Amino acid sequence: MSGAGESYRWRLEDADGKPLPSDHTVPFPTQADAEAWFAESWEDLAGAGVAQVSLLRESEVVYGPMSLSAG
């Protein structure tokens, strides 16, 4: 059973790559669920001062950091 017990979460970071404290770092059961939430939420995160995000599976970085700036 691949993926059993794994969880995905977004690490929200400032422009220097330092993690930001956040209530938005809830775990997601699949990478697709995490990405769907991010697709709906990235503009709000950027507006709240988040500069970049990284997707983590447990404690391992799947990808990132990914900038939220429109530029």
N, CA, C and O atoms as a GROMACS GRO file, in nm:
protein
  284
    1MET      N    1   0.085  -0.119   0.000
    1MET     CA    2   0.000   0.000   0.000
    1MET      C    3   0.088   0.124   0.000
    1MET      O    4   0.139   0.165   0.104
    2SER      N    5   0.106   0.179  -0.113
    2SER     CA    6   0.191   0.297  -0.126
    2SER      C    7   0.121   0.420  -0.070
    2SER      O    8   0.003   0.442  -0.096
    3GLY      N    9   0.194   0.498   0.008
    3GLY     CA   10   0.141   0.623   0.060
    3GLY      C   11   0.062   0.610   0.189
    3GLY      O   12   0.012   0.710   0.240
    4ALA      N   13   0.050   0.489   0.242
    4ALA     CA   14  -0.027   0.471   0.365
    4ALA      C   15   0.039   0.547   0.480
    4ALA      O   16   0.158   0.530   0.507
    5GLY      N   17  -0.040   0.630   0.546
    5GLY     CA   18   0.011   0.701   0.661
    5GLY      C   19   0.090   0.827   0.629
    5GLY      O   20   0.130   0.900   0.720
    6GLU      N   21   0.114   0.853   0.502
    6GLU     CA   22   0.188   0.974   0.467
    6GLU      C   23   0.094   1.094   0.471
    6GLU      O   24  -0.028   1.080   0.455
    7SER      N   25   0.151   1.211   0.491
    7SER     CA   26   0.072   1.332   0.481
    7SER      C   27   0.157   1.440   0.414
    7SER      O   28   0.280   1.437   0.421
    8TYR      N   29   0.090   1.531   0.352
    8TYR     CA   30   0.153   1.642   0.280
    8TYR      C   31   0.112   1.772   0.346
    8TYR      O   32  -0.001   1.787   0.393
    9ARG      N   33   0.205   1.866   0.350
    9ARG     CA   34   0.169   1.998   0.403
    9ARG      C   35   0.256   2.102   0.334
    9ARG      O   36   0.363   2.073   0.280
   10TRP      N   37   0.207   2.225   0.338
   10TRP     CA   38   0.279   2.338   0.281
   10TRP      C   39   0.358   2.407   0.392
   10TRP      O   40   0.304   2.434   0.499
   11ARG      N   41   0.483   2.434   0.366
   11ARG     CA   42   0.562   2.518   0.456
   11ARG      C   43   0.562   2.658   0.396
   11ARG      O   44   0.612   2.680   0.286
   12LEU      N   45   0.505   2.752   0.470
   12LEU     CA   46   0.495   2.890   0.425
   12LEU      C   47   0.621   2.963   0.470
   12LEU      O   48   0.661   2.952   0.585
   13GLU      N   49   0.683   3.039   0.377
   13GLU     CA   50   0.813   3.099   0.405
   13GLU      C   51   0.813   3.247   0.369
   13GLU      O   52   0.736   3.293   0.284
   14ASP      N   53   0.903   3.320   0.436
   14ASP     CA   54   0.924   3.459   0.399
   14ASP      C   55   1.024   3.466   0.283
   14ASP      O   56   1.068   3.362   0.233
   15ALA      N   57   1.060   3.586   0.242
   15ALA     CA   58   1.147   3.603   0.126
   15ALA      C   59   1.286   3.545   0.149
   15ALA      O   60   1.357   3.515   0.053
   16ASP      N   61   1.326   3.528   0.275
   16ASP     CA   62   1.457   3.470   0.306
   16ASP      C   63   1.451   3.318   0.322
   16ASP      O   64   1.552   3.254   0.352
   17GLY      N   65   1.332   3.261   0.304
   17GLY     CA   66   1.317   3.117   0.317
   17GLY      C   67   1.294   3.069   0.459
   17GLY      O   68   1.299   2.950   0.487
   18LYS      N   69   1.268   3.164   0.550
   18LYS     CA   70   1.241   3.126   0.689
   18LYS      C   71   1.094   3.086   0.702
   18LYS      O   72   1.006   3.158   0.653
   19PRO      N   73   1.065   2.973   0.766
   19PRO     CA   74   0.925   2.932   0.784
   19PRO      C   75   0.846   3.035   0.863
   19PRO      O   76   0.896   3.092   0.961
   20LEU      N   77   0.724   3.058   0.821
   20LEU     CA   78   0.632   3.149   0.891
   20LEU      C   79   0.537   3.068   0.978
   20LEU      O   80   0.495   2.959   0.938
   21PRO      N   81   0.503   3.119   1.095
   21PRO     CA   82   0.399   3.051   1.174
   21PRO      C   83   0.266   3.065   1.102
   21PRO      O   84   0.234   3.172   1.050
   22SER      N   85   0.189   2.958   1.098
   22SER     CA   86   0.065   2.965   1.022
   22SER      C   87  -0.035   2.861   1.068
   22SER      O   88   0.001   2.752   1.113
   23ASP      N   89  -0.161   2.897   1.054
   23ASP     CA   90  -0.269   2.801   1.077
   23ASP      C   91  -0.302   2.725   0.949
   23ASP      O   92  -0.390   2.639   0.948
   24HIS      N   93  -0.231   2.757   0.840
   24HIS     CA   94  -0.262   2.697   0.709
   24HIS      C   95  -0.179   2.572   0.682
   24HIS      O   96  -0.184   2.519   0.571
   25THR      N   97  -0.104   2.526   0.778
   25THR     CA   98  -0.015   2.413   0.753
   25THR      C   99  -0.078   2.281   0.795
   25THR      O  100  -0.010   2.192   0.846
   26VAL      N  101  -0.209   2.269   0.774
   26VAL     CA  102  -0.278   2.145   0.806
   26VAL      C  103  -0.232   2.036   0.710
   26VAL      O  104  -0.200   2.065   0.594
   27PRO      N  105  -0.228   1.911   0.756
   27PRO     CA  106  -0.186   1.803   0.666
   27PRO      C  107  -0.295   1.763   0.567
   27PRO      O  108  -0.414   1.772   0.597
   28PHE      N  109  -0.251   1.721   0.451
   28PHE     CA  110  -0.340   1.671   0.347
   28PHE      C  111  -0.306   1.524   0.322
   28PHE      O  112  -0.190   1.486   0.333
   29PRO      N  113  -0.406   1.442   0.290
   29PRO     CA  114  -0.379   1.299   0.272
   29PRO      C  115  -0.302   1.267   0.144
   29PRO      O  116  -0.233   1.165   0.137
   30THR      N  117  -0.314   1.352   0.042
   30THR     CA  118  -0.245   1.326  -0.084
   30THR      C  119  -0.182   1.454  -0.138
   30THR      O  120  -0.221   1.564  -0.100
   31GLN      N  121  -0.086   1.437  -0.226
   31GLN     CA  122  -0.024   1.552  -0.291
   31GLN      C  123  -0.128   1.628  -0.373
   31GLN      O  124  -0.126   1.751  -0.377
   32ALA      N  125  -0.218   1.556  -0.439
   32ALA     CA  126  -0.322   1.621  -0.520
   32ALA      C  127  -0.412   1.709  -0.433
   32ALA      O  128  -0.450   1.818  -0.475
   33ASP      N  129  -0.447   1.662  -0.314
   33ASP     CA  130  -0.530   1.743  -0.224
   33ASP      C  131  -0.457   1.869  -0.182
   33ASP      O  132  -0.516   1.977  -0.178
   34ALA      N  133  -0.329   1.856  -0.149
   34ALA     CA  134  -0.249   1.972  -0.110
   34ALA      C  135  -0.241   2.073  -0.223
   34ALA      O  136  -0.254   2.193  -0.201
   35GLU      N  137  -0.219   2.023  -0.345
   35GLU     CA  138  -0.207   2.113  -0.460
   35GLU      C  139  -0.340   2.179  -0.494
   35GLU      O  140  -0.342   2.295  -0.536
   36ALA      N  141  -0.450   2.107  -0.477
   36ALA     CA  142  -0.582   2.166  -0.503
   36ALA      C  143  -0.610   2.280  -0.405
   36ALA      O  144  -0.661   2.385  -0.443
   37TRP      N  145  -0.576   2.258  -0.277
   37TRP     CA  146  -0.594   2.365  -0.178
   37TRP      C  147  -0.507   2.484  -0.213
   37TRP      O  148  -0.553   2.599  -0.206
   38PHE      N  149  -0.382   2.459  -0.251
   38PHE     CA  150  -0.291   2.569  -0.284
   38PHE      C  151  -0.341   2.648  -0.404
   38PHE      O  152  -0.331   2.771  -0.405
   39ALA      N  153  -0.394   2.580  -0.504
   39ALA     CA  154  -0.445   2.648  -0.624
   39ALA      C  155  -0.555   2.747  -0.588
   39ALA      O  156  -0.568   2.852  -0.652
   40GLU      N  157  -0.634   2.714  -0.485
   40GLU     CA  158  -0.742   2.803  -0.443
   40GLU      C  159  -0.696   2.910  -0.345
   40GLU      O  160  -0.763   3.012  -0.328
   41SER      N  161  -0.582   2.890  -0.280
   41SER     CA  162  -0.543   2.973  -0.167
   41SER      C  163  -0.420   3.060  -0.188
   41SER      O  164  -0.393   3.147  -0.106
   42TRP      N  165  -0.345   3.040  -0.298
   42TRP     CA  166  -0.216   3.108  -0.307
   42TRP      C  167  -0.228   3.260  -0.306
   42TRP      O  168  -0.142   3.328  -0.251
   43GLU      N  169  -0.334   3.314  -0.367
   43GLU     CA  170  -0.348   3.461  -0.369
   43GLU      C  171  -0.370   3.515  -0.227
   43GLU      O  172  -0.316   3.620  -0.191
   44ASP      N  173  -0.450   3.444  -0.148
   44ASP     CA  174  -0.472   3.485  -0.008
   44ASP      C  175  -0.342   3.476   0.071
   44ASP      O  176  -0.312   3.564   0.153
   45LEU      N  177  -0.265   3.371   0.047
   45LEU     CA  178  -0.138   3.356   0.117
   45LEU      C  179  -0.043   3.470   0.081
   45LEU      O  180   0.021   3.528   0.168
   46ALA      N  181  -0.034   3.500  -0.048
   46ALA     CA  182   0.053   3.609  -0.093
   46ALA      C  183   0.009   3.741  -0.029
   46ALA      O  184   0.092   3.821   0.013
   47GLY      N  185  -0.122   3.762  -0.021
   47GLY     CA  186  -0.175   3.883   0.041
   47GLY      C  187  -0.147   3.890   0.190
   47GLY      O  188  -0.146   3.998   0.249
   48ALA      N  189  -0.125   3.773   0.252
   48ALA     CA  190  -0.097   3.768   0.396
   48ALA      C  191   0.053   3.776   0.425
   48ALA      O  192   0.094   3.761   0.540
   49GLY      N  193   0.134   3.800   0.321
   49GLY     CA  194   0.276   3.819   0.344
   49GLY      C  195   0.363   3.697   0.321
   49GLY      O  196   0.483   3.700   0.350
   50VAL      N  197   0.304   3.588   0.270
   50VAL     CA  198   0.384   3.470   0.239
   50VAL      C  199   0.457   3.496   0.107
   50VAL      O  200   0.394   3.531   0.008
   51ALA      N  201   0.589   3.479   0.106
   51ALA     CA  202   0.669   3.506  -0.014
   51ALA      C  203   0.687   3.382  -0.100
   51ALA      O  204   0.693   3.390  -0.223
   52GLN      N  205   0.696   3.265  -0.034
   52GLN     CA  206   0.719   3.142  -0.108
   52GLN      C  207   0.671   3.024  -0.026
   52GLN      O  208   0.651   3.036   0.096
   53VAL      N  209   0.652   2.911  -0.093
   53VAL     CA  210   0.606   2.790  -0.024
   53VAL      C  211   0.688   2.671  -0.072
   53VAL      O  212   0.743   2.670  -0.181
   54SER      N  213   0.693   2.570   0.014
   54SER     CA  214   0.750   2.441  -0.022
   54SER      C  215   0.650   2.334   0.018
   54SER      O  216   0.587   2.343   0.123
   55LEU      N  217   0.636   2.233  -0.068
   55LEU     CA  218   0.548   2.120  -0.035
   55LEU      C  219   0.632   2.011   0.030
   55LEU      O  220   0.735   1.970  -0.023
   56LEU      N  221   0.586   1.965   0.146
   56LEU     CA  222   0.656   1.860   0.218
   56LEU      C  223   0.570   1.734   0.228
   56LEU      O  224   0.449   1.742   0.247
   57ARG      N  225   0.636   1.619   0.214
   57ARG     CA  226   0.574   1.490   0.245
   57ARG      C  227   0.643   1.444   0.372
   57ARG      O  228   0.762   1.414   0.372
   58GLU      N  229   0.566   1.439   0.481
   58GLU     CA  230   0.625   1.419   0.613
   58GLU      C  231   0.728   1.529   0.634
   58GLU      O  232   0.690   1.646   0.638
   59SER      N  233   0.857   1.498   0.648
   59SER     CA  234   0.956   1.604   0.667
   59SER      C  235   1.044   1.625   0.543
   59SER      O  236   1.138   1.704   0.547
   60GLU      N  237   1.013   1.556   0.435
   60GLU     CA  238   1.093   1.563   0.312
   60GLU      C  239   1.032   1.662   0.214
   60GLU      O  240   0.911   1.658   0.189
   61VAL      N  241   1.114   1.749   0.157
   61VAL     CA  242   1.064   1.846   0.060
   61VAL      C  243   1.035   1.775  -0.072
   61VAL      O  244   1.123   1.710  -0.129
   62VAL      N  245   0.911   1.786  -0.120
   62VAL     CA  246   0.872   1.730  -0.249
   62VAL      C  247   0.918   1.826  -0.358
   62VAL      O  248   0.981   1.786  -0.455
   63TYR      N  249   0.884   1.954  -0.341
   63TYR     CA  250   0.936   2.058  -0.428
   63TYR      C  251   0.922   2.193  -0.361
   63TYR      O  252   0.846   2.210  -0.266
   64GLY      N  253   0.997   2.289  -0.412
   64GLY     CA  254   0.997   2.422  -0.358
   64GLY      C  255   1.139   2.462  -0.322
   64GLY      O  256   1.230   2.380  -0.330
   65PRO      N  257   1.158   2.586  -0.284
   65PRO     CA  258   1.053   2.686  -0.266
   65PRO      C  259   1.000   2.739  -0.398
   65PRO      O  260   1.072   2.748  -0.498
   66MET      N  261   0.873   2.774  -0.396
   66MET     CA  262   0.803   2.825  -0.512
   66MET      C  263   0.753   2.966  -0.476
   66MET      O  264   0.678   2.984  -0.381
   67SER      N  265   0.796   3.063  -0.554
   67SER     CA  266   0.761   3.203  -0.526
   67SER      C  267   0.613   3.228  -0.550
   67SER      O  268   0.553   3.171  -0.641
   68LEU      N  269   0.554   3.315  -0.467
   68LEU     CA  270   0.414   3.354  -0.486
   68LEU      C  271   0.403   3.488  -0.554
   68LEU      O  272   0.292   3.534  -0.580
   69SER      N  273   0.516   3.552  -0.586
   69SER     CA  274   0.508   3.684  -0.648
   69SER      C  275   0.463   3.672  -0.793
   69SER      O  276   0.500   3.577  -0.863
   70ALA      N  277   0.385   3.766  -0.835
   70ALA     CA  278   0.332   3.764  -0.972
   70ALA      C  279   0.439   3.801  -1.073
   70ALA      O  280   0.422   3.778  -1.193
   71GLY      N  281   0.551   3.859  -1.025
   71GLY     CA  282   0.652   3.909  -1.114
   71GLY      C  283   0.744   3.812  -1.170
   71GLY      O  284   0.833   3.848  -1.247
   0.00000   0.00000   0.00000
